[in-house]
Amino acid sequence: VQVVLPNDANPLGYILGGTVMHLIDIAGAIASYRHTRQRVVTAAVDGLQFLHPIKVGDLIILNARVTATFRTSLEVEVRVMSETSLTGERTLTSHAYLTFVAIDADGRRVEIPDLVLESDEERARAAEAEARRQQ
């Protein structure tokens, strides 16, 4: 969670798209690192959409979760919400899937732990991730 400040915004008073992309990448990397406990690098961003603007003074809330793991890579879903400071109203503003690859100190790929899928929802997300990977 972070407040949108004037230095994050365009002349219209809305957060810059590049700033949102940067925050999405960081949130995704943190989720990847916490799962793998390895160095990770961004390999792809799939389907990033800006659905609603976020105004200066509002909060930007990022939620990242690992949706699937493969041998050396994993997919992370990042959802971005805005929260109006005075009312607490939340709106989905962006959504993206990112692929990260785990590497060692020499930049070589390393195997990562499997994701434990405990619910039907988690299994469905993993199947959807596999379909995106095939595309």
Summary of the structure (lengths in Angstrom):
residues: 135
radius of gyration: 16.1
end to end distance: 32.4
largest distance: 48.9
contacts: 391
relative contact order: 0.21
helix: 28%
strand: 41%
